[in-house]
Amino acid sequence: MDKAALTQYFLVMISYLDQLQTNADRVGLRLLDAFKDAGVSDSTFYRARQRNGDIRLAVAKKVEEKIFGLSTK
């Protein structure tokens, strides 16, 4: 893959945190509240914010389940 194609590839990647924020916005939840309800610490949320959305897949899945679980209330 050439450098231009590689650069374009990375421009379309969306971080887990950005995806979670989009989902939380769609259902009217604060993302921090979803993190708390999923049992994820505040510090993990703020650390992810500082690191441009760098969180583990397992954490993202836990939060996503809470977002969609809470959206039915």
N, C-alpha and C positions, 0 to 999 in steps of 0.2 A: 504494500500500500504506500503510495507516495505521500509526501508531507502535507500537501494541500488536502488530499482526501482524508488523511488522519486528523487534521485540524477540524475539518468539517464534521467528522464523526463525533469528535468530542464536544462540539458545540450543541449537538442535539441530545446529549445525555442529561437527564434531569436527576438531581440528587433525591435520595429517599425523603429527606426532610422537605424538599420542595413539593414532592408528590403528596406527602402527608398534609402539608399546609393547604394544598389545593383541595384535597378531600375534606378536610376540616371546614374550610370556607364554604364548600358546597352544602354541608349539612348544618352550618351555623354554629360550629363549636370553636372554642379557643384551643389551639394546638397544645398549649401548656396543660390545659385541663385534661385533654386526652392522654398526654404522657402520664400525668399523675394518676388518672383512673386505671391506666394499664400497669401501674406499679413501677413505673420508670422514674428515677429520681430527677428532681429539678436540675441538678448539676449536669446530667446527661443532656437534657434539652438545651441548656445554655452553652454547653461545650460544643454541641452540634451546630448551634448558631454561629459560634466563633470559627468553626472549621468548615464553613461552607457546606453544611448538610451532611457531614461525615458521621454516619451512624451505622451500626451493624444491621444486617438483614433481619436477624431475629428480633431486634428491638423495633424495627420498622413494622414487622408483621404484628407484634403485640399491640402497637399503637393503632395500626390500621383496623385491627379487629375491634378495638374499643371505639374508634370513630364510627364505624358502621353499626356497632352494637348500640351505641348511645344515640345514634341518629333516629332510631325507631321509637324513642321515648317522646 
